[in-house]
Amino acid sequence: MEAFQRIHSRVVAMDRANVDTDAIIPKQFLKSIRRTGFGPFLFDEWRYLDRGEPGMDCTDRPLNPDFELNQPGCEGAEILLVGQNFGCGSSREHAPWALQDYGIRVLIACSYADIFYNNCFKNGLLPIVLTKEEVDRLFQEATSSDYRLKIDLESQTVIMPNGDCLNFSVDGSRKYRLLNGLDDIDLSLQYSDQIREYESKRRKHAPWLFRELLPL
Amino acid sequence: MIMSGKTLYDKLWEDHLVHLNPDGSSLIYIDRHLVHEVTSPQAFEGLRLAGRKPWRISSILAVSDHNVPTKSRELGIEDPVSRLQIETLDQNCRDLGITEFDISDPRQGIVHVIGPEQGATLPGMTVVCGDSHTSTHGAFGALAFGIGTSEVEHVLATQCLTQAKSGNMRVTVNGNVGPGVSAKDIVLAIIGRIGTAGGTGYAVEFSGEAIRSLSMEGRMTVCNMAIEAGARSGVIAVDDKTIDYIRGRPFAPVEDQWPAAVTAWRKLHSDADAVFEREVQFDAPSIQPQVTWGTSPEMVVPVTGKVPDPDSAANRVNRDSMKKALEYMGLRPGLAMTDIHLDRVFVGSCTNSRIEDLRVAADVIRGRRVAANIREALVVPGSGVVKRQAEQEGLDRIFMEAGFEWREPGCSMCLAMNADRLEPGERCASTSNRNFEGRQGYGGRTHLVSPAMAAAAAVAGHFVDVRTF
């Protein structure tokens, strides 16, 4: 997984509460056999005026001019400012996959749905929780397309254009994983020697568990 | 402090502990990884993107089951999405050298049927699969549970999972059930009493005379539905039946390892002084054949009962969910369960598609005909092995002469990912495990029953008490 660097990016503000994972990535895309390539279909039903289907070419699809991501100057934004309880609904990991694939690295909200929040960390996204007042202040300020925030995960701060800092908290082990670009698998593989040691003991004591499943 | 004994779950857990994390979670070793076509493609892709290799190929057994067609397989798979998922699994297994029973393999079948059938599921193992009904394998004194796609990738890469230990719960079913009452009725009665969240946070051990009296296949049916009671895993202690079932299976321990394996397996039971945080007792003789009336497995009554009245519910939340369920199911309170008429009958799924299930259903319909109001009655054997065994016993002829369709193995109408599905409003007696809205097809109405009850309903055209049929 890519290590999480300091981010300095323009912000897309989506002032909607309870955005569910169906809205983030509609269910027809779950039929995919891939975990990449969902970016063009992020928020598909809101973003386009036609109905998206897996595998379609999105370059010529009619865009919804009112949708936040379609506003001029939003291209390349890595920070998404959202309303409360973002990511509610189904537990699909396709939601963080789609955000990640689109290029979003940071979410800012006053709350997230539980499973979605966990899934973000598993997929290299930083979901920042700020107070309602702080989020409201950002929504008021982030109206122009050149509004940029700096995110420093090391010091756990959101730095506003005027230099004001908003502090956020994040679980220590999750912060460590993001900063070092480690996913859950990397963490477990830190114990590779223990796994191998366990395995060789087990192979000795219960060799029948290691029988090759060869074709008959 | 007096040390109490260990539960079977405690023993299995400790036996697989690789590392205890500072936050209290544990890295546990996985002995058997069962893989199917729906929850694995992104896991394999993730592995490739990260440049990783599977940790231990020989731990993996793969099979396509969720999407496979159950008829005219020689024509190929019509649905492009299903075909792509199946072909992707085939390709991933070829690329990595994973043993797979592909769609043309005579052993192909439902992942939770073929694991035990091949001896790939053994006592004392940890067994995982990207499917919640992995709890089935707990019938063998194994710690078995379903996992998500990220965890499938995690097991592929590390042979381990990071898990928090569950609590211990025991469900004891005392005495014996009467004739015509099956493992399915026992587990539905349990879920009906403790609810679909009754086992949440626990590993549930099923014990008592009624459980010990069940065959291994019956025990699998019970553990299969542990997840419907909210428990990620169900377990049953090893006994002579467990060992006899495994003996001679293709992937069972080879002869010179057999005695040591049996010695180890004999220890797989809870100690007499083990302590369970939660205990529930059931009286087997009072359990009757069960039929679900709603859209959750806990919405269940004996076949002699009536559709319940939401106004009798304990609180507003229950009343509202009952009303919603009755509306979806198109049923009115007070209707006798035996007055519910059906459109389709499905005998199959990882809950009830094994040879004993087919024998019981065939016994009921022998020499009888499917009722005229039943548009379709399906028998979908759990595996190619089950299918051939049934054909050798002549069960296929009994079913077909009665008007049932005899299909190829797969998950089929349990979850309607292939072409087998209910039409909106159609009502089905089903031997599967979930009666959720839309589970068997958009707008479809599912009643969960045992194989004997499903067969009797097919003949009568409505539910009947199989004990007096």
Interface residues (C-beta under 8 A of the other chain):
Chain A: M1 K31 I33 R34 R35 T36 S91 E93 N119 K122 S173 D183 D184 I185 L187 S188 L189 Y191 S192 Q194 I195 Y198 E199 R202 H205 A206 P207 W208 L209 F210 R211 E212 L213 L214 P215 L216
Chain B: V18 H19 D23 L27 Y29 D31 P41 Q42 E45 G46 L49 A50 R52 W55 R56 S58 I60 L61 V81 L84 Q85 T88 T99 A120 L122 G124 M125 G148 T149 S150 E153 H154 A157 T158 Q159 C160 T162 P250 F251 A252 P253 V254 Q257 W258 A260 A261 A264
